[in-house]
Amino acid sequence: MPILADAIQDAGCDNDTVLNHCRDDKQVHVRGCWVVDLLLGKM
């Protein structure tokens, strides 16, 4: 997920909530992760 944060930041994302969520190693990133769903347009 930290790599995803770098990629979306490079693409222009400046939303700290999204970037911090992806970079937080204490988060559990499983199917249904709100950031992934947001990127895929499922929200």
Biotite code that builds the C-alpha atoms (Angstrom):
import biotite.structure as struc

atoms = struc.array([
    struc.Atom([0.000, 0.000, 0.000], chain_id="A", res_id=1, res_name="MET", atom_name="CA", element="C"),
    struc.Atom([2.816, 2.495, 0.565], chain_id="A", res_id=2, res_name="PRO", atom_name="CA", element="C"),
    struc.Atom([3.762, 2.038, -3.093], chain_id="A", res_id=3, res_name="ILE", atom_name="CA", element="C"),
    struc.Atom([0.156, 2.766, -4.060], chain_id="A", res_id=4, res_name="LEU", atom_name="CA", element="C"),
    struc.Atom([0.309, 5.939, -1.962], chain_id="A", res_id=5, res_name="ALA", atom_name="CA", element="C"),
    struc.Atom([3.439, 7.041, -3.809], chain_id="A", res_id=6, res_name="ASP", atom_name="CA", element="C"),
    struc.Atom([1.832, 6.306, -7.170], chain_id="A", res_id=7, res_name="ALA", atom_name="CA", element="C"),
    struc.Atom([-1.390, 8.193, -6.499], chain_id="A", res_id=8, res_name="ILE", atom_name="CA", element="C"),
    struc.Atom([0.572, 11.080, -5.009], chain_id="A", res_id=9, res_name="GLN", atom_name="CA", element="C"),
    struc.Atom([2.704, 11.210, -8.165], chain_id="A", res_id=10, res_name="ASP", atom_name="CA", element="C"),
    struc.Atom([-0.550, 11.248, -10.153], chain_id="A", res_id=11, res_name="ALA", atom_name="CA", element="C"),
    struc.Atom([-1.668, 14.365, -8.300], chain_id="A", res_id=12, res_name="GLY", atom_name="CA", element="C"),
    struc.Atom([-3.480, 13.164, -5.185], chain_id="A", res_id=13, res_name="CYS", atom_name="CA", element="C"),
    struc.Atom([-2.910, 15.560, -2.290], chain_id="A", res_id=14, res_name="ASP", atom_name="CA", element="C"),
    struc.Atom([-5.545, 14.151, 0.066], chain_id="A", res_id=15, res_name="ASN", atom_name="CA", element="C"),
    struc.Atom([-3.740, 13.525, 3.359], chain_id="A", res_id=16, res_name="ASP", atom_name="CA", element="C"),
    struc.Atom([-6.450, 11.163, 4.618], chain_id="A", res_id=17, res_name="THR", atom_name="CA", element="C"),
    struc.Atom([-6.022, 8.857, 1.621], chain_id="A", res_id=18, res_name="VAL", atom_name="CA", element="C"),
    struc.Atom([-2.225, 9.038, 1.572], chain_id="A", res_id=19, res_name="LEU", atom_name="CA", element="C"),
    struc.Atom([-1.861, 8.529, 5.329], chain_id="A", res_id=20, res_name="ASN", atom_name="CA", element="C"),
    struc.Atom([-4.262, 5.580, 5.254], chain_id="A", res_id=21, res_name="HIS", atom_name="CA", element="C"),
    struc.Atom([-2.182, 3.875, 2.578], chain_id="A", res_id=22, res_name="CYS", atom_name="CA", element="C"),
    struc.Atom([1.076, 4.549, 4.392], chain_id="A", res_id=23, res_name="ARG", atom_name="CA", element="C"),
    struc.Atom([-0.129, 3.465, 7.844], chain_id="A", res_id=24, res_name="ASP", atom_name="CA", element="C"),
    struc.Atom([1.394, 0.059, 8.542], chain_id="A", res_id=25, res_name="ASP", atom_name="CA", element="C"),
    struc.Atom([-1.118, -0.518, 11.361], chain_id="A", res_id=26, res_name="LYS", atom_name="CA", element="C"),
    struc.Atom([-4.076, -0.478, 8.954], chain_id="A", res_id=27, res_name="GLN", atom_name="CA", element="C"),
    struc.Atom([-5.512, -3.714, 7.669], chain_id="A", res_id=28, res_name="VAL", atom_name="CA", element="C"),
    struc.Atom([-5.854, -3.523, 3.915], chain_id="A", res_id=29, res_name="HIS", atom_name="CA", element="C"),
    struc.Atom([-8.227, -6.239, 2.773], chain_id="A", res_id=30, res_name="VAL", atom_name="CA", element="C"),
    struc.Atom([-10.916, -6.549, 0.137], chain_id="A", res_id=31, res_name="ARG", atom_name="CA", element="C"),
    struc.Atom([-13.272, -3.667, 0.635], chain_id="A", res_id=32, res_name="GLY", atom_name="CA", element="C"),
    struc.Atom([-10.592, -1.179, 1.682], chain_id="A", res_id=33, res_name="CYS", atom_name="CA", element="C"),
    struc.Atom([-12.277, 2.194, 1.187], chain_id="A", res_id=34, res_name="TRP", atom_name="CA", element="C"),
    struc.Atom([-9.258, 3.684, -0.605], chain_id="A", res_id=35, res_name="VAL", atom_name="CA", element="C"),
    struc.Atom([-9.106, 0.884, -3.149], chain_id="A", res_id=36, res_name="VAL", atom_name="CA", element="C"),
    struc.Atom([-12.872, 1.051, -3.649], chain_id="A", res_id=37, res_name="ASP", atom_name="CA", element="C"),
    struc.Atom([-12.613, 4.820, -4.113], chain_id="A", res_id=38, res_name="LEU", atom_name="CA", element="C"),
    struc.Atom([-9.883, 4.421, -6.744], chain_id="A", res_id=39, res_name="LEU", atom_name="CA", element="C"),
    struc.Atom([-11.904, 1.774, -8.564], chain_id="A", res_id=40, res_name="LEU", atom_name="CA", element="C"),
    struc.Atom([-15.016, 3.968, -8.571], chain_id="A", res_id=41, res_name="GLY", atom_name="CA", element="C"),
    struc.Atom([-17.018, 1.677, -6.318], chain_id="A", res_id=42, res_name="LYS", atom_name="CA", element="C"),
    struc.Atom([-17.984, 4.492, -3.934], chain_id="A", res_id=43, res_name="MET", atom_name="CA", element="C"),
])
